[in-house]
Amino acid sequence: MISEVNEESCCTPDEMSCCKVESIVSVDERGQMVLPKELRERTGIRSGDKLAIVSMKRSGKICCLSLIKVEELEGLVKSMLGPVMNEVLKK
């Protein structure tokens, strides 16, 4: 059973910690990869969960991909766009 938690996203820019290599995975010939069980358990990723893939570029080339749970992404977008939209709506 999933309980509703009223916490801010752990992915807010001011709370992100330094990067850490959690695992090394291989991509098969179909482009698929497996997230290790221990990592899925620690992050609470379960079958059927939706993950957003966010890319970062350096010198015009994608250098990093991040996986973010869709529920966390919603909080991140709200924290970034909320203040901007409030300013727009005041005008």
LINTA-V790582 format. One record per backbone hydrogen bond with DSSP energy under -1.0 kcal/mol. CO is the residue of the C=O (numbers start at 0). NH is the residue of the N-H. If there is no record, write none. Layout:
CO,NH + CO,NH
This chain:
11,14 + 27,30 + 31,27 + 35,39 + 36,40 + 37,41 + 38,42 + 39,44 + 45,48 + 49,69 + 51,67 + 53,65 + 55,62 + 55,63 + 57,60 + 60,57 + 63,55 + 65,53 + 67,51 + 68,72 + 69,73 + 70,74 + 71,75 + 72,76 + 73,77 + 74,78 + 75,79 + 76,80 + 77,81 + 80,84 + 81,85 + 82,86 + 83,87 + 84,88 + 85,89
